[in-house]
Amino acid sequence: MTGTDGALGGRSGGPGGGPLLLGVRHHGPGSARAVRAALEAARPGVVLIEGPPEADALIPLAADEGMRPPVALLAHAVDEPGRSAFWPLADFSPEWVAIRWALEHDVPARFIDLPAAHTLAWRAPERESEPGESGERGESGEWAEPGEPGREDEHGAAFPDVRADPLAALAGAAGHDDPERWWEDVVELRGAAEGDALAPFTALEEAMSALRETEESGGHDRDLVREAYMRLQVRAAQREFAQGTAVVCGAWHVPALRRRVTVAADRALLKGLPKVKVDLTWVPWTHRRLSRAGGYGAGIDSPGWYGHLFGVPDRPVERWLTKVAGLLREEDRLVSSAHVIEAVRLAESLAVMRGRPLPGLSETTDAVRAVMCEGSDVPLALVHDRLVVGDALGEVPPGAPAVPLQRDLDRIQRRLRLRPEALERELELDLRKETDAGRSRLLHRLRLLGVGWGEPAASRGGTGTFRETWRLRWEPELAVRVAEAGVWGTTVLAAATARAEADAVTAQGLADVTALAERCLLAELPDTLPTVMRILADRAALDTDVGHLAQALPALVRSLRYGDVRGTDTGALAEVAAGLAERVFVGLPPACAALDADAAEEMRRHVDAVHGAVGLLGDAPAPGHGDLRARWRAVLRTLSARDAVPGVIRGRAVRLLLDEGKLAPDEAARLMGLVLSPGTPPSDAAAWIEGFVGGGSGGGMLLLHDERLLALVDGWLTGVPAEAFTDVLPLLRRTFSAYEPGVRRSLGELVRRGPERRSSVTTAGSGIPGFAPGLDTGRADAVLPVVRLLLGLDTADAADAASPVDARTRSVGRPGTSRRPDADDNDLVEVHA
């Protein structure tokens, strides 16, 4: 009863009696079944549940058809959305069962924990943490905080830190070293005592009371404050509802709620608490985030297993092993019904040998390993990931409160048919399709906002510009990221535009601005481009570091070259890119002089990047800038001829000119011969070789097909003095180790044969080293059927002669011309020999 001193007593929960205190383990299916049985027996007039009272208005949404656990209450500070906390609930959570029972029986339900306004303000001075970690509830419903240091008794023995994990302390007292197994034995695998639905709660309350006696001298200040607030709320409910009051809370708090404490003392504990303005809503949660591996303080090791126990009360072992067999069959493992029968027998035998009432998770796991996985832990890991933990993702009805940005995101997700999923998956997009282009825009815009729902991945189907591959995985914390991004706008487009403009203003380097410009084009933010282009032009004009300019150019050119896939106007970008290229051309030769080895290698990478960028930029030159490719070739000739330029850069310049066909093979051989002459220091010669054929640039194939270049390298290498060879060896090893094994093997064979035999093999009767005098049309014709099959043209032979569309394909085999399919469509792209 409620005494004059404000104390709480009784256990009936009926009219005229004290509150019915139901101490539970969060996310425990046994506790959930016991709560439902106790509520059915007591029929209270109100149900009080541990949780933030600001969420009372959200309780009716639990009855919505669109609400599917696991879900979580999300509280975040209005002025600082990143400061947040979650209260996760699964369908087997006792709190969720209590909410659903109250809604089904038209009984009021309320949350009675300390308001989130105080909790989030209390957390503010502490260390910042990722959402979903320190802000979540602990094992018995409290906020997860580090355990208190252990105290000592009068004999100097340390008290166990039972507050950190009360279940572990109880399991240890019962002689068990595994709290999860002990809890399964005493609660999950046993039903409630017949005839007394309150028996499990009475036993658990007695155990927790004994444990709390060891902490009465100290305790946790936050627990004391929270429990004071709970007592005040219970008293208020008892005055309001004469039909009785039921309280569902963490078992750790039950002894404190039963304790006789005055109202004045409770109010004194709550006086002066800090406070912030908060918003609350429901958000989807996942089984994976309920597991301890996900960083959740009140988590459980096996949410999928517990969900199975709650949803399948009859023959749970047989049904579980059948589910495991189905999963393994989906992964093409041979598992029959006989395996299931034998696994059930083994699990039951193990339970008897271990003295357990029924086979638990450890017995079923051992049976699966032995019978279905043939002793291997590899398929067992899949079972643990997919079933024991599980990848269930909850759903929240559209009517749940949310920031405007979240509502716009939900609308776009429905329109694009791109539902969040807890399991990681790959998404292949064809940007020529309207829906896929919209999905790409959404994912790129979310990345700009810091909502990492998707990450770009390397495509396995091709490298064309019409294809994108994303790796998607929705985590509950992304709801917090969306709330944080809400400060930039009420729609995804407006928020991404505002965020990109702000990032452009605060960008530290030129490369950061160019990367942002590329991301804006991918996200199709046309209103942002003028601002980004203006800042980019200003930064480029003021930056005198050629390395920075060279780093910035490739991203700009990629945006310019591939921007037309999305139909974006890139005229302003072309002008900036061409101007940037001009500045690189002017500044590169002086910047390459007098560099040490590390700086020279870095500059060589810049030269490669600029060469690739100019190759793309040359297809669409900006007005007034002339032929950029011709100017770049002039820069390469300057670099190749200057003695002050490091050998690795000179060698790469010669190689690039040779690949472009702007340097005759005889001239390349002459330049190599000069560098490899006895008058050149061996280290400089080795650096030139590294630049010419190293760096994974395909130089090994060049040596295979050009006998003169190979002979020059071979002759120089055999003539390096012994005292200089040890200095040259590391660079040579790096150069040749980058070649593919087949190339290295072929080069070794050619070197082993010697100059005379190599000449007969590689240059017999040829005007060009490595090639025959003319085309062998007979061998080319033999390849045509295979090429046509690869192009999907094998069924259109009869129509080839008459069809003007397929006339494009007849150039295959024409002297001087070949065709190849584009990576994204079946258009044939002409490649001139």
Disulfide bonds with the S-S distance in Angstrom:
none
